[in-house]
Amino acid sequence: MMTIEICDEQLNDIVVKELSAQLSYLKEDYEDGRVGVFSFDWDEDRKKVKRLIKALERVLGWYEV
């Protein structure tokens, strides 16, 4: 088994890239009205997705310089 080591900066870049991609997908779905991920209640799902978007934006604010 081969072990790969990455430095903190590389790990940070990977996390930011993945979180940014997820945020982009959620925003796009939210704006297009494509929810239905967590519940059969459309309004409940929109609220949940909106909270997730805000949470991801907050986390990305901590990671990004």
C-alpha positions in Angstrom: 0.0 0.0 0.0 1.4 3.4 -1.0 0.8 6.4 1.2 0.3 9.8 -0.3 1.0 12.9 1.8 -0.3 16.3 1.0 0.5 19.6 2.6 -2.0 21.8 4.4 -2.3 24.2 1.5 -3.2 21.4 -0.9 -5.8 20.0 1.5 -7.3 23.5 2.0 -7.5 23.9 -1.8 -9.3 20.6 -2.2 -11.8 21.4 0.6 -12.5 24.9 -0.9 -12.9 23.5 -4.4 -15.4 20.7 -3.3 -17.4 23.0 -1.0 -17.6 25.6 -3.7 -18.9 23.0 -6.2 -21.5 21.8 -3.8 -22.6 25.4 -3.1 -22.8 26.1 -6.8 -25.0 23.1 -7.3 -27.3 24.0 -4.4 -27.7 27.6 -5.6 -28.5 26.5 -9.1 -31.1 24.1 -7.9 -32.6 26.6 -5.5 -32.8 29.3 -8.1 -34.3 26.9 -10.7 -36.8 25.6 -8.1 -35.4 22.1 -8.3 -35.7 21.0 -4.7 -37.2 17.8 -3.3 -34.1 16.5 -1.7 -35.1 16.2 1.9 -38.9 16.2 2.0 -42.0 15.9 -0.1 -42.9 19.4 1.1 -41.6 21.9 -1.5 -41.6 24.9 0.9 -39.8 22.9 3.6 -37.2 21.8 1.2 -36.6 25.3 0.0 -36.0 26.5 3.5 -33.7 23.6 4.2 -31.7 24.2 1.0 -31.5 28.0 1.8 -30.1 27.2 5.3 -27.5 24.8 3.7 -26.5 27.5 1.2 -25.9 30.0 4.1 -24.0 27.4 6.1 -21.7 26.5 3.1 -21.1 30.2 2.5 -20.1 30.7 6.1 -17.7 27.7 6.1 -16.2 28.9 2.8 -15.7 32.3 4.4 -13.4 30.6 7.0 -11.4 28.7 4.4 -10.9 31.3 1.8 -8.4 34.1 2.2 
